[in-house]
Each structure stands twice: as structure tokens, then as C-alpha cells.
Amino acid sequence: QLSTVRELTPVELTEPGRIKRVRGVAYGTKVSPQIANRLVDSTRGVLNHFLPDVWIYTDLYKGKTSGLSAGFALALVAESTSGALLAAEVTGFAGIVSEVAG
């Protein structure tokens, strides 16, 4: 059994280090596979200018199990030389082009 935590202790990032690798996933529901691929291409186009170790996978859901709404998103995690993990996510919505989101 787990005990209830009443107060969280703050995290102090004193040695952020330098980013050494980025991993991520571009995913979509009820959208064309081209959207996820364009999202990956535009993101890699920016990040590869700064570091070579960038891996972004694609994951698509179609059919009845994918829910009722269409959409796409990108989630990235960057690891630094000190072991710190930095995460970021962006979601697409109506009217936004996947290259802009990436």
C-alpha cells in the first residue's frame, strides 16, 4: 500500500548538461500517414542542424478503435549529458499544417 504525499519537494536542475539525443513519436488518429511523415521530416529538419542523434517514430490509428475525432501530435524527449530528460509535446488542430506543428 502506498502512502499519500502531502507536499512535493522541488527539483533543482543545477547541471542541465548538453543535449545528446532526442527521441519521439509522431502520432495521428483518422488522418493520412503523410501527415505524420511530414511532421517527422519538418522536426528532423530543424533538430538535425544541432545534433545527429534524432529518432522519431510514427504511430497511426484508424478504424473504430481510434475514437471519434481526427488529429495528430508530436511528443519529444531530449536527454542531456547529465542525465536530465526534457519533454515537449505539440498537438495539431483544424487549420494548422503539420510542417508548422513540427
Secondary structure, DSSP 8 states (H G I E B T S, - for coil): -----SS------S----EEEEEEEEEEESS-HHHHHHHHHHHHHHHTTT-S-EEEEEEEE-SGGG-S--EEEEEEEEEETTS-EEEEEEE--TT--HHHH-
